Amino acid sequence: MTGIKTTGEKKLMLFSGRAFPALAEEVAHELGVGLVPTTAYDFANGEIYVRYQESVRGADCFLIQSHTTPINKWIMEQLIMIDTMKRASARSVSVIIPFYGYGRQDKKHRGREPISARLMADLMKTAGADRILSVDLHADQVQGYFDGPVDHLFALPLLTKYIGSRVDRDKLTVVSPDAGRVRVADRWCDKLGAPLAIVHKRRDPDVANQVSVHEVVGDVRGRVCVLVDDMVDTGGTICAAADALFANGAEDVIVAATHGILSDPAAERLKNSRVSEFIFTNSLPTPDELNLDKITVLSLAPTIGRAVREVFEDGSVTSLFEGDA
């Protein structure tokens, strides 16, 4: 069975792209439905073909696609899948993007730069998406780029519950890896009842992924520091911040981030880091070479599943994030 039928003809159908079907299968299990069988393949020149094996006419369709590597291919596949649903007379199309690709390009820092996060939203809308659900967008303003409802889900309850159950809160300090993430770190402090510290850094604007860490603002000596961020890409920022914390007397450092992008050379950096544990969600698949004992992956499937059900039943998505860690 691939749909939930309620009163009248209302029907939910769940679809997955090829980027990360394991997460989609977990969400399907949470909802008690099956994924709609889909034929998808690449032509010899790289063009993508998609066809659904069941009728979607009149259905509320939910499409899950994680923007993982190779990111441009999976974004294009998602756009094609949305267009397919619209042309097949779907009642509505809700796009679930656990990690929103190009979300870091949310504004112009210098002249002659794109705002690619806005372009992404425009592409989704043009393809036929009626709604977007995403987890921990890099910048809140991305919600305003899409001409329609955007449900901004948060991994904070999931991550803080895990850490709060494993770390002595009296010794805990929440650390922002840079000044730009202080607002996020403040939410962690509220949840865990912990003090805040900040790692001040300077980034070279002409060299990608190059960061110099300068100083730690706040007392971290003898403390268990939880470095929090929305994503870890190459690991340069977070590992340099951890080194600064150890240099300032931290007893231990734990890293918690929603999105483990983990592009090369992240595997080597995380392996050699003094950080005792890296905690991510499964918004993206974890590369095979990062099968390390100190990496913990928490599932977003219950969060996404509940959000889908609330949207389908015209409930409140906001209510999912109330409560304490």
Buried (B, 14 or more C-beta within 10 A) or exposed (E): EBBBEEEEEBBBBBBBBBBBBEBBBBBBEBBEBBBBEBEBEEEEEEEBEBEBEBEBEEBBBBBBBBBBBEBEBBBBBBBBBBBBBBEBEBBBBBBBBBBBBBBBBBEEEEEEEEBBBBEBBEBBBEBBBBBBBBBBBBBEEBBEBBEEEBBBBBBBBBBBBBBBEEBEEEEBBBBBBBEEBBEBBEBBBBBBEBBBBBBBBEBEEEEEEBBEBEEBBBEBEEBBBBBBBBBBBBBBBBBBBBBBBBEBEBBBBBBBBBBBBBEEBBBEBBBEBEBEBBBBBBBBBBBEEBEEEBBBBBBBBBBBBBBBBBBBEEEEBEEBBEEEB
